[in-house]
Amino acid sequence: MRSMSRQALQARRTARSGTVFREEQKPALIDIFGATFYRDHPSPSSTSNTGCSALFPGLNFSLPSFANPKEHWAVLGSSASARTAFLEVLRSKYICLPPTARTYPYLSTHKIQSENPHLRNPTKAIQYVGFDAERGGLGGSTMRGAYLSARYEARKEEMDFSLLDFLKGNTELNPDENLNVNTDDDLLARVLNDLKLEGLLDMPVSNLSNGQTRRAKIAKSLMNKPVLLLLDGPFSPVGLDPPTSKLLSSLLNQLAEACNPRILLSLRPQDIVPDWLTHLICVNEDFKISAQGSKSDVLAKADNSHIRLLNKSITTDNAISQRAQSLEKLPSEASGIPVIEMLGVQVKYGSRCVLGGWQQGSEGKQQEGLWWTVRKGQRWGVFGSNGSGKTTLLSLITSDHPQTYSVPMRLFQRSRLPSRGNPGISIFDIQSRIGHSSPEVHTYFPRSLSVRRAMESAWADAPLSKPTKLTDEGREKVNACLRWFQTELYPEAPKLDFSISNGELSSISGLRSRYDGEIMKCGSLSWASKVKFGELAFSAQRVVLFLRAIIRNPEIVILDEALSGMDESAREKCAHFLSYGERSVLWTPEARSAEARFVPSLQSQLGLVQVPGLRANQALLVVSHLKEEVPDCVREWITLPEPGTRAPRIGRLKGPVSLEHNAWSEIWGMDV
């Protein structure tokens, strides 16, 4: 983007102020002029190290401390890594060259010095809250619980701290009495009122819904009295239904208008840009700024046919239709044997019914509880608002819920408990036949495992146990997935291309030569044994867990918001891989005039496919709050109601939900 002199930046802030304030009375909160940022200090001998790759080279950006009219900013981009990196830059992270190019003039004023001196430190004055990485936990602390099934248990443990304890910082089992934290009760009351949390103070934080958890994390940051609050992905659909997202946007608008604190958001291209935002800054996947300024100017630039600023959709309707036609030709066993049978299931905590509190038509009559059957070959979407019981339902299937032993249900035509002549099904048998990816699995997944070891854990009884069931065929599947998703998992490696053009179809020798060349370019995949799961970007971690769920072709695949939080290109690639595996490649042309389409892969033409995608004897369950994250292969759907309202609605799609314009509204029961 064009360089901007410091005088020009000052002139822009002066023009913005009008005649209400003098320039010297309102210095910028953040002033960045001609700065380039690095994760590690660059040196001539380490220029190839990705840690020394330049971030946002030559960045010019100014965030006012006061403006008339008010300015509400958001950073927008398809790459979660780039959005987060920009927010980290704002809060004084990463090496800045030249060192004086990033300053915080407002934090050096007499006002800050006299009212709250510790806010002179940018790391104190600017608070960061991330929403993607951990659902069911708050800030990655011990507040997330001791183990996956803890949230479903009725018994309260010592570490089940209440929301009030969390907000006051009383989360130590043996606190030092000399380090008592003095809570500002007036501030606490205001925060609770602003974020609608007054009625939740005694609830254990592990029992909060996803929308409540997001508000709690914001409240915790507000208790530190920051000058600026950076909210990374507050509207990401991981566990957030459309009504809750609308409520959260309204609450953030109130905070932003009060400027106490100032708020800066990060948004994905598919997120709805709130009306109250006034300014946007767009970041690219290569960590560069593509545009910044008023919202109207930036969005107008994005609509320009010569600029692909936001990458709104990688796949066109034509490409989706092409994929849908191929899916319809796949063999189906939807009328096959049941793998999940819910026979009047009800889940209660005391007198409170969280699932199955309705009468439902089954076998020609109205019966209590949830009646639902999933058969081999079916592709189900499971929908419902926050609190409708989706997570509880899936926890019964995966046997993470303690009541799975007592409710009337069968898995693989067997009960959990044995009966005369019928042995029960064990937890190890269930886990070996189900592939599962969810935000909860992500929260508890060991960060110390290598990328390769994380995928191989699909053949283990637990992530940290040895994958004793892993065979040579399984290792080849792992290698195939690592090669196919190398760009998403290890961007520093050479980019591989397994697609073929029409002209190559007749030359098998040419195809083999190209394939061998790509394998040589790929190398030994040694990076997968060196890079830790916890070192990956959030989107890459999601990709690893998605692959772990499908790689060994389990009888039931459960994708609970598994595609949420991925970069857009990774999400499209995973959705296609789910159905086709290595058999087909989504080819995206360089020219904007050409349409994306699906082409055969080198592996499919050479008979070298290791991972073919979903098979006809597998069942699929998908949970999502966003239409774009529902795979095209989903045909059956069930929408769970809010507790105590009505029976669930069940239907069938004629094609991909992304092509049926009224289907999404029908699923959610909204007016078209």
Order of alpha helices (4+ residues) and beta strands (2+ residues): alpha-beta-beta-beta-alpha-beta-beta-alpha-alpha-beta-alpha-alpha-alpha-beta-alpha-beta-beta-beta-alpha-alpha-beta-beta-beta-beta-beta-beta-beta-alpha-beta-alpha-beta-alpha-alpha-alpha-alpha-alpha-alpha-alpha-beta-alpha-beta-beta-alpha-beta-beta-beta-alpha
